[in-house]
Amino acid sequence: MTAIITITERRSKPWLALGLLFSLAACASGATPGAMTVPLSEQTMIADRSALRQAVRVGTVGGGQETNPLWASQVSNGDFAQALRQSLSTHAMLSMESGVFRLDAQLVALDQPLMGLDLTVRSRVLYRLTRVEGGAPVFEKEVAVSHNQSFGSAFAAVERLRLANEGAIRANIRQFLTELVAAERASPATFAAPARVS
């Protein structure tokens, strides 16, 4: 009887291991707007009389992908656009109406690792700010940043990748806002309303 039990236990170990792997597996989920929203900081804060104050609306956002639950986490256009709106709102730049400026963003690349413990995602986004009236370009910049998500942040790789995606987009939006605010401080006339000819 003892020998039979031992053989049975040995044969069941691969199935137990396989069952454990399935129990640890998780479905991939897309990046969430809240986790990609940039908090206010000294570098991204506009002046009281800034031309950007409540003047920017989000236009076209492209380049994102919907997440396949059976594959890898991605960043959708809708979630990226919402993160931009929430970030602009936090920084008192979002317009409640048609806006003075239109912000378009194109997710050029979201470079993800195939595997690993610590996961680093690199995001490249092209931002274009134009004046709504007349369509004159005001600011254009391609921003490329990376974000590393440590193994300790989440046991499941699919969860860690989602966090890395969110961090990469959040860091990208932060860098964009930092450079936009710096550009307006350096050249306020570029962002000021054009003089009207009477």
N, C-alpha and C positions, 0 to 999 in steps of 0.2 A: 504493500500500500504506500509506503514511504517513497519508494522508487517511482511509482506512478505519479504521485503528487509532485515530485521534483521535476519530472519530465514535463508535466503539464505547466508548471510554473515557468520553466525555461521557454517553452513554446509560446507562452502568453506574453513574455516580455516585449517582443517586437510590437505586438498589438497595443500593449500598454504605452509604449513609447510613442507610437503613432497617435494614439488617443490623446496623449499629453500635448503633442504638437498641434493637433486640431483644436484643443481647448485653449492653447495660447494664441492661436491665429485670430485675427480680427479683420473686419471689413474696412477698407480704406474709406475715409471721409474727407470732404473738401475743406479747404481753408475757410475760416469764419471771419466775417467783416470786423467783428469786435476785436479779435486778436491781431488784426492787421492795422488797426487804428492807432495813430500816433498821438501820444500825450503832449501837452504843451510843455515847451522848454524855453530857456533863455535864447537859444539859437534860432528857434522857430517862431518867436513872438513878434508880431507886427506892432508898429507904433500906433498911437491913438488916431492920428490923422493919415494913416496909410491909405493909399489908393486901392489896396487889396481888401480893405475892410468890407465884409458883406458884399463883395463884388464879383465873386467867382462862381460860375456854375460848371458842373461836370458835363462834358459833351460825349464824344465817342470814346469808349474803352474797348480795346480789342486785344487779341493775342492769347487770351486765356483759354482754358479747357475745362470741360466738365469732368468730374471724378467718376471713374469706373470703380465701384466698390470692390471688384475682384482684382484690381490692379493697384495703382499707386495714387496717392493724394495729389490733387491739382488745385489750381486757382482759377475759378470761373470769372468771366467778364463781369457778371452781375455782382459777385462778392467783392471783386476788386473795385468796381465803381462805387459800391456802398462804403467800402473802407476809405476811399478818397473823399466822399461826401462827409463822412463822419469826422475825418481828420481835418478837413477844411472848416467844418462847423466848430470843432474844438478850438481852432485857431482864429475864430471870428472872421473867416474869409468867405464862407459859403453864402451865396446870394439866395434869398427866398423868392426872387422874381426872375426876370430874364437875365440879369447880371450885366456887368460891364465887360467881364472877361469870360472866355470859354476855355476850359481845360480839357484837352484830349490826351489820352494816354494809350500807348501801345506796348504790351508786354512782349518785348523782342525775344527774350529767352528766359527759361526757368531751368537752369542746369541742376539736375538731381543725381545723386550717387546711386549706383545700382545696388549697393549693399554696404554694410559697415556698422560699427558700433556708434561712434560719433558721426553724425550726418551733417554735411555742409552743403547748403543750397545757395546757388548764385543767381541773382535776378538782374535782368537788364530791361529797363523801361525807358521808352522815349516819351517825354512830356512836351506838349506844345501849348502855350498860352497865347491866345489871340484876342484881339479886341472884338467884341460882338458887333459893334457898329463899324462896318467897313472891313472887318476881317484882318486888320493889320497885325502881324506877329509882334509879340512883346517879349516873350521868353521861350527858348527851346533848348532842351538839354536831354542827352541820353545818360541815365544814371545806372551804374553797375556796382552792386554791393553783394557781399556774401554774409551768410549767417550760419553759425555752427550750433547744432543741437546735441548736447552730450547724452551719452547712453543712460545716465542716471535720471534723465528727465522723464523717460517713459520706457517701459520694458518692451512693448510691442513696436517693431520697426515701422509699421504703418502709421502708428500714432506719432512716433518720433519724426517721421518725414513730414506729417502734417504740421507739426510744431515748427520744423525747420522752414517749410514753405511760408508759414505765417510770419516767422521772424525775418525772412529774407524780403518779403514784400513790405513789412512794417519799416524795416531799416531803409528800404528804397524810398518809400514815401517820406520818411524823416529827412533823408539826404536831399531829396527834391525840395522840400519845404525850406530847409536850411539854405540851400543855394538860391531859391526864389526870394526869400527875405533878404539875403545878402545883396542880391542884384538890385532890389528896390532901394535898399539903403544907399548903395553906391551910385545909382542913377535914378532918383525919384522922378525926373522929368519924363523918362521912358514910360512910366506907368501912369502918369498924371493924365487927366482928361485933356484932349487936344483943344486948343483955343478955337472958339467959334468965330467965323467971319461974319460980321454984321452987315 
